Amino acid sequence: MRGFTWKYNCHRLVWVEPAGDVDAAAGQERRMKKWRRAWKVALIEKINPDWRGLYPEVCGT
């Protein structure tokens, strides 16, 4: 089954934010979906200006 990453051609994790629980994470995601793209880009570049892949750091691989 093809999912989000295939549909939108996503290959790199460039932003993560810890959340207290699943409901808090889902609420933050819903709020961010309403943001303008420029706000999302600014948030990414604040913590990851080079847009490097964060998956190895997050998963410890």
C-alpha positions as CSV (number, residue, x, y, z in Angstrom):
1,M,0.0,0.0,0.0
2,R,1.3,3.4,-0.9
3,G,1.1,6.1,1.7
4,F,1.9,9.7,2.4
5,T,5.6,9.6,1.7
6,W,5.1,8.0,-1.7
7,K,2.2,10.3,-2.7
8,Y,4.1,13.5,-1.7
9,N,7.6,12.2,-2.7
10,C,9.0,12.7,0.9
11,H,12.5,11.3,1.4
12,R,13.9,13.1,4.5
13,L,12.8,13.9,8.0
14,V,13.9,17.5,8.6
15,W,11.9,18.5,11.7
16,V,10.7,16.8,14.9
17,E,9.1,18.0,18.0
18,P,8.7,16.0,21.2
19,A,5.1,15.7,22.5
20,G,3.7,14.6,25.8
21,D,1.3,12.1,24.3
22,V,-0.5,11.2,21.1
23,D,-3.3,13.6,21.6
24,A,-1.0,16.5,22.1
25,A,1.0,15.6,19.0
26,A,-2.2,15.2,16.9
27,G,-3.4,18.6,18.1
28,Q,-0.2,20.3,17.2
29,E,-0.3,18.7,13.8
30,R,-3.8,19.9,13.2
31,R,-2.8,23.5,14.2
32,M,0.3,23.4,12.0
33,K,-1.7,22.3,8.9
34,K,-3.4,25.7,9.0
35,W,0.0,27.6,9.0
36,R,1.4,29.2,5.9
37,R,4.2,27.4,4.2
38,A,6.7,30.2,5.0
39,W,6.0,29.8,8.8
40,K,6.7,26.0,8.5
41,V,9.9,26.7,6.6
42,A,11.0,29.2,9.2
43,L,10.3,26.7,12.0
44,I,12.4,24.0,10.2
45,E,15.3,26.5,9.5
46,K,15.4,27.6,13.1
47,I,16.5,24.1,14.3
48,N,17.8,22.7,11.0
49,P,19.1,25.4,8.7
50,D,20.8,22.9,6.4
51,W,17.7,20.7,6.1
52,R,19.8,17.7,6.9
53,G,18.0,14.4,7.4
54,L,17.2,13.8,11.1
55,Y,16.1,10.2,11.0
56,P,19.4,8.7,12.2
57,E,19.4,11.1,15.2
58,V,15.8,10.4,16.1
59,C,16.0,6.6,15.7
60,G,19.6,6.1,16.9
61,T,20.8,4.5,13.6
